């Protein structure tokens, strides 16, 4: 089973590492940190801030979209390019699932008015971001969007 399939299976089944008594507040703080990072990434996307993404994405980052799979360098080039113009966006309905002490999935709903060349980015969409904690920092290792039906 692929890593992505395993992650999605864990999300669908609601699998989550057990939470020791007293650790709920720390988990809530971690969840808020991840949500804040995700929101910052949208602000950076709108501002074409590739420097933010250089520190936000893991070196082995994978992005899955309608046009295929990209790595970190392709994402950085895309963010820096003036090709895409984000007029507005809104993100909500966040859900954070801890898969381990150093791995978490953030799932949420996103709406955006974004044009890349002559093509409008599909909106709204459900988004999943996989975060890994490395050397004490949360990094985005996987980003995937699925346009909503209807």
Phi and psi in radians as a Rosetta constraint file:
Dihedral C 1 N 2 CA 2 C 2 CIRCULARHARMONIC -1.228 0.35
Dihedral N 2 CA 2 C 2 N 3 CIRCULARHARMONIC 2.839 0.35
Dihedral C 2 N 3 CA 3 C 3 CIRCULARHARMONIC -1.056 0.35
Dihedral N 3 CA 3 C 3 N 4 CIRCULARHARMONIC -0.779 0.35
Dihedral C 3 N 4 CA 4 C 4 CIRCULARHARMONIC -1.096 0.35
Dihedral N 4 CA 4 C 4 N 5 CIRCULARHARMONIC -0.771 0.35
Dihedral C 4 N 5 CA 5 C 5 CIRCULARHARMONIC -1.087 0.35
Dihedral N 5 CA 5 C 5 N 6 CIRCULARHARMONIC -0.714 0.35
Dihedral C 5 N 6 CA 6 C 6 CIRCULARHARMONIC -1.084 0.35
Dihedral N 6 CA 6 C 6 N 7 CIRCULARHARMONIC -0.781 0.35
Dihedral C 6 N 7 CA 7 C 7 CIRCULARHARMONIC -1.090 0.35
Dihedral N 7 CA 7 C 7 N 8 CIRCULARHARMONIC -0.797 0.35
Dihedral C 7 N 8 CA 8 C 8 CIRCULARHARMONIC -1.115 0.35
Dihedral N 8 CA 8 C 8 N 9 CIRCULARHARMONIC -0.668 0.35
Dihedral C 8 N 9 CA 9 C 9 CIRCULARHARMONIC -1.067 0.35
Dihedral N 9 CA 9 C 9 N 10 CIRCULARHARMONIC -0.758 0.35
Dihedral C 9 N 10 CA 10 C 10 CIRCULARHARMONIC -1.098 0.35
Dihedral N 10 CA 10 C 10 N 11 CIRCULARHARMONIC -0.689 0.35
Dihedral C 10 N 11 CA 11 C 11 CIRCULARHARMONIC -1.132 0.35
Dihedral N 11 CA 11 C 11 N 12 CIRCULARHARMONIC -0.845 0.35
Dihedral C 11 N 12 CA 12 C 12 CIRCULARHARMONIC -1.102 0.35
Dihedral N 12 CA 12 C 12 N 13 CIRCULARHARMONIC -0.715 0.35
Dihedral C 12 N 13 CA 13 C 13 CIRCULARHARMONIC -1.436 0.35
Dihedral N 13 CA 13 C 13 N 14 CIRCULARHARMONIC -0.117 0.35
Dihedral C 13 N 14 CA 14 C 14 CIRCULARHARMONIC 1.297 0.35
Dihedral N 14 CA 14 C 14 N 15 CIRCULARHARMONIC 0.344 0.35
Dihedral C 14 N 15 CA 15 C 15 CIRCULARHARMONIC -1.123 0.35
Dihedral N 15 CA 15 C 15 N 16 CIRCULARHARMONIC 2.357 0.35
Dihedral C 15 N 16 CA 16 C 16 CIRCULARHARMONIC -2.688 0.35
Dihedral N 16 CA 16 C 16 N 17 CIRCULARHARMONIC 2.478 0.35
Dihedral C 16 N 17 CA 17 C 17 CIRCULARHARMONIC -1.046 0.35
Dihedral N 17 CA 17 C 17 N 18 CIRCULARHARMONIC 2.526 0.35
Dihedral C 17 N 18 CA 18 C 18 CIRCULARHARMONIC -1.037 0.35
Dihedral N 18 CA 18 C 18 N 19 CIRCULARHARMONIC 2.557 0.35
Dihedral C 18 N 19 CA 19 C 19 CIRCULARHARMONIC -1.878 0.35
Dihedral N 19 CA 19 C 19 N 20 CIRCULARHARMONIC 1.991 0.35
Dihedral C 19 N 20 CA 20 C 20 CIRCULARHARMONIC -1.113 0.35
Dihedral N 20 CA 20 C 20 N 21 CIRCULARHARMONIC 2.632 0.35
Dihedral C 20 N 21 CA 21 C 21 CIRCULARHARMONIC -0.981 0.35
Dihedral N 21 CA 21 C 21 N 22 CIRCULARHARMONIC 2.335 0.35
Dihedral C 21 N 22 CA 22 C 22 CIRCULARHARMONIC 1.598 0.35
Dihedral N 22 CA 22 C 22 N 23 CIRCULARHARMONIC -0.186 0.35
Dihedral C 22 N 23 CA 23 C 23 CIRCULARHARMONIC -1.618 0.35
Dihedral N 23 CA 23 C 23 N 24 CIRCULARHARMONIC -0.110 0.35
Dihedral C 23 N 24 CA 24 C 24 CIRCULARHARMONIC -1.062 0.35
Dihedral N 24 CA 24 C 24 N 25 CIRCULARHARMONIC -0.736 0.35
Dihedral C 24 N 25 CA 25 C 25 CIRCULARHARMONIC -1.115 0.35
Dihedral N 25 CA 25 C 25 N 26 CIRCULARHARMONIC -0.721 0.35
Dihedral C 25 N 26 CA 26 C 26 CIRCULARHARMONIC -1.106 0.35
Dihedral N 26 CA 26 C 26 N 27 CIRCULARHARMONIC -0.692 0.35
Dihedral C 26 N 27 CA 27 C 27 CIRCULARHARMONIC -1.144 0.35
Dihedral N 27 CA 27 C 27 N 28 CIRCULARHARMONIC -0.704 0.35
Dihedral C 27 N 28 CA 28 C 28 CIRCULARHARMONIC -1.063 0.35
Dihedral N 28 CA 28 C 28 N 29 CIRCULARHARMONIC -0.731 0.35
Dihedral C 28 N 29 CA 29 C 29 CIRCULARHARMONIC -1.103 0.35
Dihedral N 29 CA 29 C 29 N 30 CIRCULARHARMONIC -0.744 0.35
Dihedral C 29 N 30 CA 30 C 30 CIRCULARHARMONIC -1.105 0.35
Dihedral N 30 CA 30 C 30 N 31 CIRCULARHARMONIC -0.747 0.35
Dihedral C 30 N 31 CA 31 C 31 CIRCULARHARMONIC -1.064 0.35
Dihedral N 31 CA 31 C 31 N 32 CIRCULARHARMONIC -0.770 0.35
Dihedral C 31 N 32 CA 32 C 32 CIRCULARHARMONIC -1.127 0.35
Dihedral N 32 CA 32 C 32 N 33 CIRCULARHARMONIC -0.627 0.35
Dihedral C 32 N 33 CA 33 C 33 CIRCULARHARMONIC -1.083 0.35
Dihedral N 33 CA 33 C 33 N 34 CIRCULARHARMONIC -0.784 0.35
Dihedral C 33 N 34 CA 34 C 34 CIRCULARHARMONIC -1.179 0.35
Dihedral N 34 CA 34 C 34 N 35 CIRCULARHARMONIC -0.703 0.35
Dihedral C 34 N 35 CA 35 C 35 CIRCULARHARMONIC -1.103 0.35
Dihedral N 35 CA 35 C 35 N 36 CIRCULARHARMONIC -0.732 0.35
Dihedral C 35 N 36 CA 36 C 36 CIRCULARHARMONIC -1.093 0.35
Dihedral N 36 CA 36 C 36 N 37 CIRCULARHARMONIC -0.724 0.35
Dihedral C 36 N 37 CA 37 C 37 CIRCULARHARMONIC -1.070 0.35
Dihedral N 37 CA 37 C 37 N 38 CIRCULARHARMONIC -0.743 0.35
Dihedral C 37 N 38 CA 38 C 38 CIRCULARHARMONIC -1.106 0.35
Dihedral N 38 CA 38 C 38 N 39 CIRCULARHARMONIC -0.744 0.35
Dihedral C 38 N 39 CA 39 C 39 CIRCULARHARMONIC -1.124 0.35
Dihedral N 39 CA 39 C 39 N 40 CIRCULARHARMONIC -0.690 0.35
Dihedral C 39 N 40 CA 40 C 40 CIRCULARHARMONIC -1.089 0.35
Dihedral N 40 CA 40 C 40 N 41 CIRCULARHARMONIC -0.612 0.35
Dihedral C 40 N 41 CA 41 C 41 CIRCULARHARMONIC -1.156 0.35
Dihedral N 41 CA 41 C 41 N 42 CIRCULARHARMONIC -0.595 0.35
Dihedral C 41 N 42 CA 42 C 42 CIRCULARHARMONIC -1.199 0.35
Dihedral N 42 CA 42 C 42 N 43 CIRCULARHARMONIC -0.710 0.35
Dihedral C 42 N 43 CA 43 C 43 CIRCULARHARMONIC -1.074 0.35
Dihedral N 43 CA 43 C 43 N 44 CIRCULARHARMONIC -0.720 0.35
Dihedral C 43 N 44 CA 44 C 44 CIRCULARHARMONIC -1.183 0.35
Dihedral N 44 CA 44 C 44 N 45 CIRCULARHARMONIC -0.658 0.35
Dihedral C 44 N 45 CA 45 C 45 CIRCULARHARMONIC -1.063 0.35
Dihedral N 45 CA 45 C 45 N 46 CIRCULARHARMONIC -0.814 0.35
Dihedral C 45 N 46 CA 46 C 46 CIRCULARHARMONIC -1.102 0.35
Dihedral N 46 CA 46 C 46 N 47 CIRCULARHARMONIC -0.627 0.35
Dihedral C 46 N 47 CA 47 C 47 CIRCULARHARMONIC -1.541 0.35
Dihedral N 47 CA 47 C 47 N 48 CIRCULARHARMONIC 0.024 0.35
Dihedral C 47 N 48 CA 48 C 48 CIRCULARHARMONIC 1.014 0.35
Dihedral N 48 CA 48 C 48 N 49 CIRCULARHARMONIC 0.669 0.35
Dihedral C 48 N 49 CA 49 C 49 CIRCULARHARMONIC -1.564 0.35
Dihedral N 49 CA 49 C 49 N 50 CIRCULARHARMONIC 1.418 0.35
Dihedral C 49 N 50 CA 50 C 50 CIRCULARHARMONIC -1.153 0.35
Dihedral N 50 CA 50 C 50 N 51 CIRCULARHARMONIC -0.473 0.35
Dihedral C 50 N 51 CA 51 C 51 CIRCULARHARMONIC -1.083 0.35
Dihedral N 51 CA 51 C 51 N 52 CIRCULARHARMONIC -0.722 0.35
Dihedral C 51 N 52 CA 52 C 52 CIRCULARHARMONIC -1.023 0.35
Dihedral N 52 CA 52 C 52 N 53 CIRCULARHARMONIC -0.852 0.35
Dihedral C 52 N 53 CA 53 C 53 CIRCULARHARMONIC -1.143 0.35
Dihedral N 53 CA 53 C 53 N 54 CIRCULARHARMONIC -0.517 0.35
Dihedral C 53 N 54 CA 54 C 54 CIRCULARHARMONIC -1.053 0.35
Dihedral N 54 CA 54 C 54 N 55 CIRCULARHARMONIC -0.616 0.35
Dihedral C 54 N 55 CA 55 C 55 CIRCULARHARMONIC -1.631 0.35
Dihedral N 55 CA 55 C 55 N 56 CIRCULARHARMONIC -0.299 0.35
Dihedral C 55 N 56 CA 56 C 56 CIRCULARHARMONIC -1.491 0.35
Dihedral N 56 CA 56 C 56 N 57 CIRCULARHARMONIC -0.638 0.35
Dihedral C 56 N 57 CA 57 C 57 CIRCULARHARMONIC -1.562 0.35
Dihedral N 57 CA 57 C 57 N 58 CIRCULARHARMONIC 2.469 0.35
Dihedral C 57 N 58 CA 58 C 58 CIRCULARHARMONIC -1.220 0.35
Dihedral N 58 CA 58 C 58 N 59 CIRCULARHARMONIC 2.724 0.35
Dihedral C 58 N 59 CA 59 C 59 CIRCULARHARMONIC -1.080 0.35
Dihedral N 59 CA 59 C 59 N 60 CIRCULARHARMONIC -0.471 0.35
Dihedral C 59 N 60 CA 60 C 60 CIRCULARHARMONIC -1.750 0.35
Dihedral N 60 CA 60 C 60 N 61 CIRCULARHARMONIC 0.396 0.35
Dihedral C 60 N 61 CA 61 C 61 CIRCULARHARMONIC -0.965 0.35
Dihedral N 61 CA 61 C 61 N 62 CIRCULARHARMONIC 2.487 0.35
Dihedral C 61 N 62 CA 62 C 62 CIRCULARHARMONIC -2.224 0.35
Dihedral N 62 CA 62 C 62 N 63 CIRCULARHARMONIC 2.306 0.35
Dihedral C 62 N 63 CA 63 C 63 CIRCULARHARMONIC -2.117 0.35
Dihedral N 63 CA 63 C 63 N 64 CIRCULARHARMONIC 2.222 0.35
Dihedral C 63 N 64 CA 64 C 64 CIRCULARHARMONIC -1.982 0.35
Dihedral N 64 CA 64 C 64 N 65 CIRCULARHARMONIC 2.149 0.35
Dihedral C 64 N 65 CA 65 C 65 CIRCULARHARMONIC -2.475 0.35
Dihedral N 65 CA 65 C 65 N 66 CIRCULARHARMONIC -3.038 0.35
Dihedral C 65 N 66 CA 66 C 66 CIRCULARHARMONIC -1.046 0.35
Dihedral N 66 CA 66 C 66 N 67 CIRCULARHARMONIC -0.471 0.35
Dihedral C 66 N 67 CA 67 C 67 CIRCULARHARMONIC -1.705 0.35
Dihedral N 67 CA 67 C 67 N 68 CIRCULARHARMONIC 0.102 0.35
Dihedral C 67 N 68 CA 68 C 68 CIRCULARHARMONIC 2.139 0.35
Dihedral N 68 CA 68 C 68 N 69 CIRCULARHARMONIC -2.682 0.35
Dihedral C 68 N 69 CA 69 C 69 CIRCULARHARMONIC -1.976 0.35
Dihedral N 69 CA 69 C 69 N 70 CIRCULARHARMONIC 2.349 0.35
Dihedral C 69 N 70 CA 70 C 70 CIRCULARHARMONIC -2.226 0.35
Dihedral N 70 CA 70 C 70 N 71 CIRCULARHARMONIC 2.746 0.35
Dihedral C 70 N 71 CA 71 C 71 CIRCULARHARMONIC -1.826 0.35
Dihedral N 71 CA 71 C 71 N 72 CIRCULARHARMONIC -3.083 0.35
Dihedral C 71 N 72 CA 72 C 72 CIRCULARHARMONIC -0.982 0.35
Dihedral N 72 CA 72 C 72 N 73 CIRCULARHARMONIC -0.843 0.35
Dihedral C 72 N 73 CA 73 C 73 CIRCULARHARMONIC -1.096 0.35
Dihedral N 73 CA 73 C 73 N 74 CIRCULARHARMONIC -0.663 0.35
Dihedral C 73 N 74 CA 74 C 74 CIRCULARHARMONIC -1.170 0.35
Dihedral N 74 CA 74 C 74 N 75 CIRCULARHARMONIC -0.673 0.35
Dihedral C 74 N 75 CA 75 C 75 CIRCULARHARMONIC -1.117 0.35
Dihedral N 75 CA 75 C 75 N 76 CIRCULARHARMONIC -0.795 0.35
Dihedral C 75 N 76 CA 76 C 76 CIRCULARHARMONIC -1.032 0.35
Dihedral N 76 CA 76 C 76 N 77 CIRCULARHARMONIC -0.752 0.35
Dihedral C 76 N 77 CA 77 C 77 CIRCULARHARMONIC -1.109 0.35
Dihedral N 77 CA 77 C 77 N 78 CIRCULARHARMONIC -0.733 0.35
Dihedral C 77 N 78 CA 78 C 78 CIRCULARHARMONIC -1.131 0.35
Dihedral N 78 CA 78 C 78 N 79 CIRCULARHARMONIC -0.741 0.35
Dihedral C 78 N 79 CA 79 C 79 CIRCULARHARMONIC -1.120 0.35
Dihedral N 79 CA 79 C 79 N 80 CIRCULARHARMONIC -0.737 0.35
Dihedral C 79 N 80 CA 80 C 80 CIRCULARHARMONIC -1.243 0.35
Dihedral N 80 CA 80 C 80 N 81 CIRCULARHARMONIC -0.435 0.35
Dihedral C 80 N 81 CA 81 C 81 CIRCULARHARMONIC -1.219 0.35
Dihedral N 81 CA 81 C 81 N 82 CIRCULARHARMONIC 2.522 0.35
Dihedral C 81 N 82 CA 82 C 82 CIRCULARHARMONIC -1.402 0.35
Dihedral N 82 CA 82 C 82 N 83 CIRCULARHARMONIC 0.031 0.35
Dihedral C 82 N 83 CA 83 C 83 CIRCULARHARMONIC -0.997 0.35
Dihedral N 83 CA 83 C 83 N 84 CIRCULARHARMONIC -0.747 0.35
Dihedral C 83 N 84 CA 84 C 84 CIRCULARHARMONIC -1.716 0.35
Dihedral N 84 CA 84 C 84 N 85 CIRCULARHARMONIC 2.374 0.35
Dihedral C 84 N 85 CA 85 C 85 CIRCULARHARMONIC -2.164 0.35
Dihedral N 85 CA 85 C 85 N 86 CIRCULARHARMONIC 2.034 0.35
Dihedral C 85 N 86 CA 86 C 86 CIRCULARHARMONIC -1.643 0.35
Dihedral N 86 CA 86 C 86 N 87 CIRCULARHARMONIC 1.965 0.35
Dihedral C 86 N 87 CA 87 C 87 CIRCULARHARMONIC -1.425 0.35
Dihedral N 87 CA 87 C 87 N 88 CIRCULARHARMONIC -0.757 0.35
Dihedral C 87 N 88 CA 88 C 88 CIRCULARHARMONIC -2.790 0.35
Dihedral N 88 CA 88 C 88 N 89 CIRCULARHARMONIC 2.801 0.35
Dihedral C 88 N 89 CA 89 C 89 CIRCULARHARMONIC -2.720 0.35
Dihedral N 89 CA 89 C 89 N 90 CIRCULARHARMONIC 2.779 0.35
Dihedral C 89 N 90 CA 90 C 90 CIRCULARHARMONIC -2.550 0.35
Dihedral N 90 CA 90 C 90 N 91 CIRCULARHARMONIC 2.374 0.35
Dihedral C 90 N 91 CA 91 C 91 CIRCULARHARMONIC -2.213 0.35
Dihedral N 91 CA 91 C 91 N 92 CIRCULARHARMONIC 2.419 0.35
Dihedral C 91 N 92 CA 92 C 92 CIRCULARHARMONIC -2.809 0.35
Dihedral N 92 CA 92 C 92 N 93 CIRCULARHARMONIC -3.061 0.35
Dihedral C 92 N 93 CA 93 C 93 CIRCULARHARMONIC 1.016 0.35
Dihedral N 93 CA 93 C 93 N 94 CIRCULARHARMONIC 0.780 0.35
Dihedral C 93 N 94 CA 94 C 94 CIRCULARHARMONIC -1.221 0.35
Dihedral N 94 CA 94 C 94 N 95 CIRCULARHARMONIC 2.479 0.35
Dihedral C 94 N 95 CA 95 C 95 CIRCULARHARMONIC -2.447 0.35
Dihedral N 95 CA 95 C 95 N 96 CIRCULARHARMONIC 2.198 0.35
Dihedral C 95 N 96 CA 96 C 96 CIRCULARHARMONIC -1.962 0.35
Dihedral N 96 CA 96 C 96 N 97 CIRCULARHARMONIC 2.222 0.35
Dihedral C 96 N 97 CA 97 C 97 CIRCULARHARMONIC -2.109 0.35
Dihedral N 97 CA 97 C 97 N 98 CIRCULARHARMONIC 2.087 0.35
Dihedral C 97 N 98 CA 98 C 98 CIRCULARHARMONIC -1.446 0.35
Dihedral N 98 CA 98 C 98 N 99 CIRCULARHARMONIC 2.173 0.35
Dihedral C 98 N 99 CA 99 C 99 CIRCULARHARMONIC -1.643 0.35
Dihedral N 99 CA 99 C 99 N 100 CIRCULARHARMONIC -0.459 0.35
Dihedral C 99 N 100 CA 100 C 100 CIRCULARHARMONIC -2.809 0.35
Dihedral N 100 CA 100 C 100 N 101 CIRCULARHARMONIC -3.109 0.35
Dihedral C 100 N 101 CA 101 C 101 CIRCULARHARMONIC -1.083 0.35
Dihedral N 101 CA 101 C 101 N 102 CIRCULARHARMONIC -0.497 0.35
Dihedral C 101 N 102 CA 102 C 102 CIRCULARHARMONIC -2.077 0.35
Dihedral N 102 CA 102 C 102 N 103 CIRCULARHARMONIC 0.331 0.35
Dihedral C 102 N 103 CA 103 C 103 CIRCULARHARMONIC -2.491 0.35
Dihedral N 103 CA 103 C 103 N 104 CIRCULARHARMONIC 2.337 0.35
Dihedral C 103 N 104 CA 104 C 104 CIRCULARHARMONIC -2.597 0.35
Dihedral N 104 CA 104 C 104 N 105 CIRCULARHARMONIC 2.644 0.35
Dihedral C 104 N 105 CA 105 C 105 CIRCULARHARMONIC -1.993 0.35
Dihedral N 105 CA 105 C 105 N 106 CIRCULARHARMONIC 2.287 0.35
Dihedral C 105 N 106 CA 106 C 106 CIRCULARHARMONIC -1.924 0.35
Dihedral N 106 CA 106 C 106 N 107 CIRCULARHARMONIC 2.131 0.35
Dihedral C 106 N 107 CA 107 C 107 CIRCULARHARMONIC -2.073 0.35
Dihedral N 107 CA 107 C 107 N 108 CIRCULARHARMONIC 2.413 0.35
Dihedral C 107 N 108 CA 108 C 108 CIRCULARHARMONIC -2.827 0.35
Dihedral N 108 CA 108 C 108 N 109 CIRCULARHARMONIC 3.038 0.35
Dihedral C 108 N 109 CA 109 C 109 CIRCULARHARMONIC -1.820 0.35
Dihedral N 109 CA 109 C 109 N 110 CIRCULARHARMONIC 2.387 0.35
Dihedral C 109 N 110 CA 110 C 110 CIRCULARHARMONIC -2.300 0.35
Dihedral N 110 CA 110 C 110 N 111 CIRCULARHARMONIC 2.441 0.35
Dihedral C 110 N 111 CA 111 C 111 CIRCULARHARMONIC -2.175 0.35
Dihedral N 111 CA 111 C 111 N 112 CIRCULARHARMONIC 2.412 0.35
Dihedral C 111 N 112 CA 112 C 112 CIRCULARHARMONIC -2.609 0.35
Dihedral N 112 CA 112 C 112 N 113 CIRCULARHARMONIC 2.628 0.35
Dihedral C 112 N 113 CA 113 C 113 CIRCULARHARMONIC -1.970 0.35
Dihedral N 113 CA 113 C 113 N 114 CIRCULARHARMONIC 1.631 0.35
Dihedral C 113 N 114 CA 114 C 114 CIRCULARHARMONIC -2.296 0.35
Dihedral N 114 CA 114 C 114 N 115 CIRCULARHARMONIC 2.381 0.35
Dihedral C 114 N 115 CA 115 C 115 CIRCULARHARMONIC -2.113 0.35
Dihedral N 115 CA 115 C 115 N 116 CIRCULARHARMONIC 2.211 0.35
Dihedral C 115 N 116 CA 116 C 116 CIRCULARHARMONIC -2.000 0.35
Dihedral N 116 CA 116 C 116 N 117 CIRCULARHARMONIC 1.781 0.35
Dihedral C 116 N 117 CA 117 C 117 CIRCULARHARMONIC 1.135 0.35
Dihedral N 117 CA 117 C 117 N 118 CIRCULARHARMONIC -2.179 0.35
Dihedral C 117 N 118 CA 118 C 118 CIRCULARHARMONIC -1.661 0.35
Dihedral N 118 CA 118 C 118 N 119 CIRCULARHARMONIC 0.050 0.35
Dihedral C 118 N 119 CA 119 C 119 CIRCULARHARMONIC -1.874 0.35
Dihedral N 119 CA 119 C 119 N 120 CIRCULARHARMONIC 2.246 0.35
Dihedral C 119 N 120 CA 120 C 120 CIRCULARHARMONIC -1.405 0.35
Dihedral N 120 CA 120 C 120 N 121 CIRCULARHARMONIC 2.375 0.35
Dihedral C 120 N 121 CA 121 C 121 CIRCULARHARMONIC -1.238 0.35
Dihedral N 121 CA 121 C 121 N 122 CIRCULARHARMONIC 2.277 0.35
Dihedral C 121 N 122 CA 122 C 122 CIRCULARHARMONIC -0.990 0.35
Dihedral N 122 CA 122 C 122 N 123 CIRCULARHARMONIC 2.333 0.35
Dihedral C 122 N 123 CA 123 C 123 CIRCULARHARMONIC -2.676 0.35
Dihedral N 123 CA 123 C 123 N 124 CIRCULARHARMONIC 2.491 0.35
Dihedral C 123 N 124 CA 124 C 124 CIRCULARHARMONIC -1.394 0.35
Dihedral N 124 CA 124 C 124 N 125 CIRCULARHARMONIC 3.018 0.35
Dihedral C 124 N 125 CA 125 C 125 CIRCULARHARMONIC -2.610 0.35
Dihedral N 125 CA 125 C 125 N 126 CIRCULARHARMONIC 2.702 0.35
Dihedral C 125 N 126 CA 126 C 126 CIRCULARHARMONIC -1.631 0.35
Dihedral N 126 CA 126 C 126 N 127 CIRCULARHARMONIC 2.423 0.35
Dihedral C 126 N 127 CA 127 C 127 CIRCULARHARMONIC -2.146 0.35
Dihedral N 127 CA 127 C 127 N 128 CIRCULARHARMONIC 2.475 0.35
Dihedral C 127 N 128 CA 128 C 128 CIRCULARHARMONIC -2.241 0.35
Dihedral N 128 CA 128 C 128 N 129 CIRCULARHARMONIC 2.335 0.35
Dihedral C 128 N 129 CA 129 C 129 CIRCULARHARMONIC -2.208 0.35
Dihedral N 129 CA 129 C 129 N 130 CIRCULARHARMONIC 2.214 0.35
Dihedral C 129 N 130 CA 130 C 130 CIRCULARHARMONIC -1.731 0.35
Dihedral N 130 CA 130 C 130 N 131 CIRCULARHARMONIC 2.208 0.35
Dihedral C 130 N 131 CA 131 C 131 CIRCULARHARMONIC -1.950 0.35
Dihedral N 131 CA 131 C 131 N 132 CIRCULARHARMONIC 2.482 0.35
Dihedral C 131 N 132 CA 132 C 132 CIRCULARHARMONIC -2.185 0.35
Dihedral N 132 CA 132 C 132 N 133 CIRCULARHARMONIC 2.465 0.35
Dihedral C 132 N 133 CA 133 C 133 CIRCULARHARMONIC -1.711 0.35
Dihedral N 133 CA 133 C 133 N 134 CIRCULARHARMONIC 2.094 0.35
Dihedral C 133 N 134 CA 134 C 134 CIRCULARHARMONIC -2.273 0.35
Dihedral N 134 CA 134 C 134 N 135 CIRCULARHARMONIC 2.264 0.35
Dihedral C 134 N 135 CA 135 C 135 CIRCULARHARMONIC 0.882 0.35
Dihedral N 135 CA 135 C 135 N 136 CIRCULARHARMONIC 0.699 0.35
Dihedral C 135 N 136 CA 136 C 136 CIRCULARHARMONIC 1.428 0.35
Dihedral N 136 CA 136 C 136 N 137 CIRCULARHARMONIC 0.032 0.35
Dihedral C 136 N 137 CA 137 C 137 CIRCULARHARMONIC -2.077 0.35
Dihedral N 137 CA 137 C 137 N 138 CIRCULARHARMONIC 2.424 0.35
Dihedral C 137 N 138 CA 138 C 138 CIRCULARHARMONIC -1.405 0.35
Dihedral N 138 CA 138 C 138 N 139 CIRCULARHARMONIC 2.237 0.35
Dihedral C 138 N 139 CA 139 C 139 CIRCULARHARMONIC -2.180 0.35
Dihedral N 139 CA 139 C 139 N 140 CIRCULARHARMONIC 2.534 0.35
Dihedral C 139 N 140 CA 140 C 140 CIRCULARHARMONIC -1.470 0.35
Dihedral N 140 CA 140 C 140 N 141 CIRCULARHARMONIC 2.067 0.35
Dihedral C 140 N 141 CA 141 C 141 CIRCULARHARMONIC -1.817 0.35
Dihedral N 141 CA 141 C 141 N 142 CIRCULARHARMONIC -0.357 0.35
Dihedral C 141 N 142 CA 142 C 142 CIRCULARHARMONIC -2.634 0.35
Dihedral N 142 CA 142 C 142 N 143 CIRCULARHARMONIC 2.334 0.35
Dihedral C 142 N 143 CA 143 C 143 CIRCULARHARMONIC -2.306 0.35
Dihedral N 143 CA 143 C 143 N 144 CIRCULARHARMONIC 2.313 0.35
Dihedral C 143 N 144 CA 144 C 144 CIRCULARHARMONIC -2.558 0.35
Dihedral N 144 CA 144 C 144 N 145 CIRCULARHARMONIC 2.381 0.35
Dihedral C 144 N 145 CA 145 C 145 CIRCULARHARMONIC -2.096 0.35
Dihedral N 145 CA 145 C 145 N 146 CIRCULARHARMONIC 2.457 0.35
Dihedral C 145 N 146 CA 146 C 146 CIRCULARHARMONIC -2.227 0.35
Dihedral N 146 CA 146 C 146 N 147 CIRCULARHARMONIC 1.990 0.35
Dihedral C 146 N 147 CA 147 C 147 CIRCULARHARMONIC -0.988 0.35
Dihedral N 147 CA 147 C 147 N 148 CIRCULARHARMONIC 2.493 0.35
Dihedral C 147 N 148 CA 148 C 148 CIRCULARHARMONIC -1.322 0.35
Dihedral N 148 CA 148 C 148 N 149 CIRCULARHARMONIC 2.613 0.35
Dihedral C 148 N 149 CA 149 C 149 CIRCULARHARMONIC -1.303 0.35
Dihedral N 149 CA 149 C 149 N 150 CIRCULARHARMONIC 2.580 0.35
